[in-house]
Every structure is written in C-alpha cells, then in structure tokens.
Amino acid sequence: MVTRQRGRPRSFDRLTALEQATMAFWEHGYETTSVADLTRAMGISAPSLYSAFGDKRTLFEEVVEAYAGSYGSYGERAFTEEPTARAAIGRLLRESAELFTESGHPRGCLMISAAVNCSTPEVEEALRARREANLTSFEARIRQGVEAGELAPGTDARALARFSGAVLQGMSQQARDGATREELAAVAEWAMRSWPPAPGGAREKAPETPAGRGA
C-alpha cells in the first residue's frame, strides 16, 4: 500500500525566513511592510508564507517573540546579572547604544520603531503593552534599590523608570537618524549621571564607556 504525502514539502528554511522577516519589519515597521515586501525579503511565495506563518499579523507576532529572545535579550541579562538598579539600567542603556548602531541589521529597536505610524490597533496595543512591561520592570527594580538602601528613600521610582524608558526610546530614534555608537553611549552616561545619588551623597562609580574609560 502506498501512503500519499500530504501537500508539498517545504522548500525553504523556516528560521532563515523568519530572520529575513524580522529584518524587513525592523527596517520598515509593521504598517508599511506589505505581504509583497515580506515574500520578496523571505524569498518565498505568498501561499508559502500563509502556510508556514499564517497572516501578516501572526508572522509579526512571531517576529516580535523571536526578537525578544535574541536581539532584545540583553536587557533581561542586565537585570539578572547586575547587583543594583543603577548598574542594571546603566548596562541596558550602554548595550542599547551598541545594539542600536551595530552593522548587520537595521538601526534602533524593533519594538519601538515598528510601532511608528501603526494603524492596526491589535499590533499597536501589543507593542505598547511590551514597552509598558519594560517600564514596570524598571520601576520594580528601582523600588528594590530604594528598599535595599541603594537609592534614597524619597526616590520617585515611577518617574525615574519613565525617565530611563524615555532615554531608551530616544536613543532608538536617534540611532535611526544616524547617531553613532559613541554618541549614544554618551547619552547613556549622561542619563545615568542624572540619577539621584546614593544615600549619604556618594555616587556609585561611573560605568565605563565602550572605549574603556570611566565616564
């Protein structure tokens, strides 16, 4: 008895195609990236895209998850590995200066730039929710720092978290506008100098710049 194979075998590498879709969305944003743009970037036909990934929005959701687990994972590592709120957010900003400007992929942050001019409510809300979750984690870590005595008792954790998030989002846009790694690293250092001093008036040692010099 001959068993018939259902459908045609997939003739492309799914992970490679997903990475190519990531580059397209990262460069052009969600709204202005068409299905035709995606199939051209991924090197597959529209039927193959729909069969393997679903529609454009479903593909984008998978792209966002993949981005968060790869390019965007440096933030979680900083929060896991650094001992203080100041060190964690300072490291996140400095490493953002590197990611946002390094070669091999579009500039800036996909989570931020893909939302520009987005008129699809579900996508816009999903990206906003991710950014808000980041701010919530910033605030929680800062509150831990206050409770641990790393920051003064009167520190406004919510405002400081939003300030840090605003710097991060601004760095992404400036990278898109052509700012260099060194320029964004300087923004990160100035942002950290704006943090309130540790109790007793002594500031923590300034983090090193990418060139290896203390700021």
C-alpha positions as CSV (number, residue, x, y, z in Angstrom):
1,M,0.0,0.0,0.0
2,V,1.4,3.4,-1.0
3,T,1.0,6.2,1.5
4,R,0.5,9.6,-0.1
5,Q,2.4,12.5,1.3
6,R,0.1,15.4,2.2
7,G,0.9,18.6,0.5
8,R,4.2,19.6,-1.0
9,P,7.3,19.5,1.2
10,R,8.5,22.9,2.5
11,S,11.3,24.1,0.2
12,F,12.8,26.8,2.5
13,D,14.4,27.0,5.9
14,R,11.8,28.4,8.3
15,L,14.2,30.0,10.7
16,T,16.0,31.8,7.9
17,A,12.8,33.1,6.5
18,L,11.7,34.3,10.0
19,E,15.0,36.1,10.4
20,Q,14.5,37.8,7.0
21,A,11.0,38.8,8.0
22,T,12.5,40.3,11.2
23,M,14.9,42.4,9.1
24,A,12.0,43.7,7.0
25,F,9.7,44.6,9.9
26,W,12.7,46.1,11.8
27,E,13.7,48.3,8.9
28,H,10.3,49.5,7.6
29,G,7.9,49.0,10.6
30,Y,4.7,46.9,10.7
31,E,2.3,49.1,8.8
32,T,4.4,49.9,5.7
33,T,5.8,46.4,5.3
34,S,3.4,44.7,2.8
35,V,3.0,40.9,2.2
36,A,4.7,41.5,-1.1
37,D,7.7,43.1,0.7
38,L,7.8,40.1,3.1
39,T,7.7,37.4,0.4
40,R,10.4,39.3,-1.5
41,A,12.6,39.6,1.6
42,M,12.0,36.0,2.6
43,G,12.4,34.5,-0.9
44,I,9.1,32.6,-0.7
45,S,5.6,32.8,-2.3
46,A,2.6,34.3,-0.6
47,P,0.9,30.8,-0.3
48,S,4.1,29.5,1.4
49,L,4.1,32.5,3.8
50,Y,0.5,31.9,4.8
51,S,1.0,28.1,5.1
52,A,4.1,28.4,7.3
53,F,3.4,31.6,9.3
54,G,-0.3,32.5,9.0
55,D,-1.2,36.1,8.0
56,K,1.0,39.2,8.3
57,R,0.0,39.9,11.9
58,T,0.6,36.4,13.0
59,L,4.0,36.5,11.4
60,F,4.8,39.8,13.1
61,E,3.8,38.4,16.5
62,E,6.3,35.5,15.9
63,V,8.9,38.0,14.8
64,V,8.5,40.0,18.0
65,E,8.9,36.9,20.1
66,A,12.0,35.9,18.2
67,Y,13.4,39.4,18.5
68,A,12.8,39.5,22.3
69,G,14.6,36.2,22.7
70,S,17.6,37.1,20.6
71,Y,18.5,40.7,19.8
72,G,16.4,42.0,22.7
73,S,17.6,39.6,25.4
74,Y,20.4,41.8,26.6
75,G,18.0,43.7,28.8
76,E,16.9,40.7,30.8
77,R,20.6,39.6,31.2
78,A,21.5,43.0,32.6
79,F,18.7,42.8,35.1
80,T,19.6,39.3,36.1
81,E,23.4,39.7,36.3
82,E,23.8,43.2,37.8
83,P,23.6,43.7,41.5
84,T,21.9,47.2,41.7
85,A,19.2,49.1,39.8
86,R,21.7,51.7,38.8
87,A,24.1,49.1,37.3
88,A,21.3,47.2,35.6
89,I,19.7,50.1,33.8
90,G,23.1,51.7,33.1
91,R,24.2,48.5,31.4
92,L,21.0,48.2,29.5
93,L,21.4,51.8,28.1
94,R,25.0,51.3,27.2
95,E,24.4,48.0,25.5
96,S,21.4,49.6,23.7
97,A,23.9,52.1,22.2
98,E,25.8,49.1,20.7
99,L,22.8,47.1,19.5
100,F,21.0,50.2,18.0
101,T,24.0,51.1,15.9
102,E,25.8,47.8,15.1
103,S,26.1,46.6,11.5
104,G,24.3,43.5,10.2
105,H,20.7,44.6,11.0
106,P,18.6,47.8,10.9
107,R,19.2,50.5,13.4
108,G,17.2,51.2,16.6
109,C,14.9,48.9,18.4
110,L,12.2,46.9,16.5
111,M,9.8,47.1,19.4
112,I,10.0,50.9,19.2
113,S,10.4,51.6,15.5
114,A,7.9,49.0,14.3
115,A,5.1,50.9,16.1
116,V,5.6,54.2,14.3
117,N,2.6,55.2,12.3
118,C,0.9,51.9,13.1
119,S,-2.8,52.0,12.5
120,T,-3.6,48.4,13.3
121,P,-5.0,48.6,16.9
122,E,-4.1,45.0,17.9
123,V,-0.5,45.4,16.9
124,E,-0.1,48.9,18.3
125,E,-1.6,47.7,21.7
126,A,0.6,44.6,21.8
127,L,3.8,46.7,21.3
128,R,2.6,49.3,23.8
129,A,2.0,46.5,26.3
130,R,5.5,45.2,25.9
131,R,7.0,48.7,26.4
132,E,4.8,49.2,29.4
133,A,6.0,45.9,30.8
134,N,9.6,47.1,30.4
135,L,8.8,50.3,32.4
136,T,7.1,48.2,35.1
137,S,10.2,46.1,35.4
138,F,12.4,49.2,35.6
139,E,10.1,50.6,38.3
140,A,10.2,47.4,40.3
141,R,14.0,47.2,40.2
142,I,14.3,50.8,41.3
143,R,11.9,50.2,44.2
144,Q,14.1,47.2,45.2
145,G,17.0,49.6,45.1
146,V,15.3,52.0,47.4
147,E,14.3,49.3,49.8
148,A,17.9,47.9,49.8
149,G,19.3,51.4,50.6
150,E,21.0,51.8,47.2
151,L,18.8,54.8,46.5
152,A,17.4,57.5,48.8
153,P,14.1,56.8,50.4
154,G,12.4,59.7,48.7
155,T,13.3,58.5,45.2
156,D,10.3,58.6,42.8
157,A,10.7,55.1,41.3
158,R,7.9,55.6,38.7
159,A,9.3,58.9,37.4
160,L,12.9,57.5,37.3
161,A,11.7,54.4,35.4
162,R,9.8,56.6,32.9
163,F,12.9,58.8,32.5
164,S,15.0,55.8,31.8
165,G,12.4,54.5,29.3
166,A,12.3,57.9,27.6
167,V,16.1,57.9,27.2
168,L,15.9,54.3,25.7
169,Q,13.2,55.3,23.2
170,G,15.0,58.5,22.3
171,M,18.3,56.6,21.7
172,S,16.4,54.2,19.3
173,Q,15.1,57.1,17.2
174,Q,18.5,58.9,17.2
175,A,20.1,55.7,16.0
176,R,17.6,55.6,13.2
177,D,18.5,59.2,12.4
178,G,22.2,58.3,12.1
179,A,23.7,58.8,15.6
180,T,26.9,56.9,16.2
181,R,27.6,54.3,18.9
182,E,29.8,56.8,20.7
183,E,27.2,59.5,20.6
184,L,24.5,57.2,22.1
185,A,27.0,55.8,24.7
186,A,27.5,59.4,25.8
187,V,23.7,59.9,26.1
188,A,23.6,56.8,28.3
189,E,26.3,58.1,30.6
190,W,24.6,61.5,30.9
191,A,21.4,59.8,31.7
192,M,23.0,57.8,34.5
193,R,24.6,60.9,35.9
194,S,21.1,62.3,36.2
195,W,20.1,59.5,38.6
196,P,19.8,60.6,42.3
197,P,23.0,60.0,44.4
198,A,23.2,57.0,46.7
199,P,22.3,57.7,50.4
200,G,25.0,59.8,52.0
201,G,25.7,61.7,48.8
202,A,28.2,59.3,47.4
203,R,27.6,58.2,43.8
204,E,28.4,54.8,42.6
205,K,31.5,54.5,40.4
206,A,30.6,55.7,36.9
207,P,30.4,52.8,34.4
208,E,33.0,52.5,31.7
209,T,32.3,53.8,28.2
210,P,32.7,51.5,25.2
211,A,36.2,52.8,24.8
212,G,37.1,51.5,28.3
213,R,37.3,54.9,30.1
214,G,35.3,55.8,33.2
215,A,32.8,58.5,32.4
